[in-house]
Amino acid sequence: MTADVGLHAPTSADSTELEGRVAIVTGGASGMGLATVHALVRRGATVAVLDLSAPGRAELASMLDVPADRVQSLAVDVTNGEQVDRAFASLLAEHSRLDILVNAAGIAPATSFEDITDDEWCRVLAVNVNGTFLCCQRVLPAMRYGRWGRIVNFSSTAGKTISTVGGAHYTTAKHGVLGLTRHLATACGPDGVTVNAVCPGLIDTPMARGLLPDASLERATRSFPVPRVGLPWEVAELVAFLASDRAAYITGAAVDINGGDLIV
């Protein structure tokens, strides 16, 4: 079984810059999260996927074409504090360290503002914001103890303007992720922990394809300075850079990757 189209960077080679690091990727079973797992493993990290739809370890390794001992897969609802606690405690007990956290879990319903129910509003905020908060809070003690850490949160172009495909709840949530990122960056810098966000635009993922038909997706990107849909591996390469020592002096940033759709 192979992973999504757009997972593999065509010019990237294996490296050892993250050798010995232990990474956690929420929402790592598909799309940009899965591509990020691949990018981190290819750089030497051991990566645990936390996802509601987490595949088995052997299946995940096969999807990524990586050794099975370099990946783990845990079925976790990131909005559930008890499940997050158990997962992080288990990983810390096994590895004795947690170095990198990538919060890629997210949902983006396209419901119009008038039709958003109370439950849907709360669910979108819970997955995108609460899940990010819970995982950041649980990982920080281990990072501070090790005096080194990288947290990369997934926001969106919607976090800087408004969503072109998701609803008002998604826009609100992604703005919230940027606020959390900036606050944590200020608090954690002296401990050797950087906290940044990536802000993808339209990326060719199952979520995007579910919100926009193929023709609409292609049409929407024709006016971009780079007139095409972005690929998951392109976002993953950015995340991997922010997770490395090469990005040690970058914190509190919200890095755009959108083909020039938003230039500020």
ABEGO torsion letter per residue (X at the ends): XBBBBGABBAABBBBAAABGBBBBBBGAABEAAAAAAAAAAAAGBBBBBBBAABBBAAAAAAAAGBBAAABBBBBBBAABAAAAAAAAAAAAAAAGBBABBBBABBBBBABBAAABBAAAAAAAAAAAAAAAAAAAAAAAAAAAAAGBBBBBBBBBAAAABBBAABBAAAAAAAAAAAAAAAAAAAAAAAAGBBBBBBBBBBBBBAAAAAABBAAAAAAAAAABABBBBBBAAAAAAAAAAAABAAAAABBGBBBBBAGGABBX
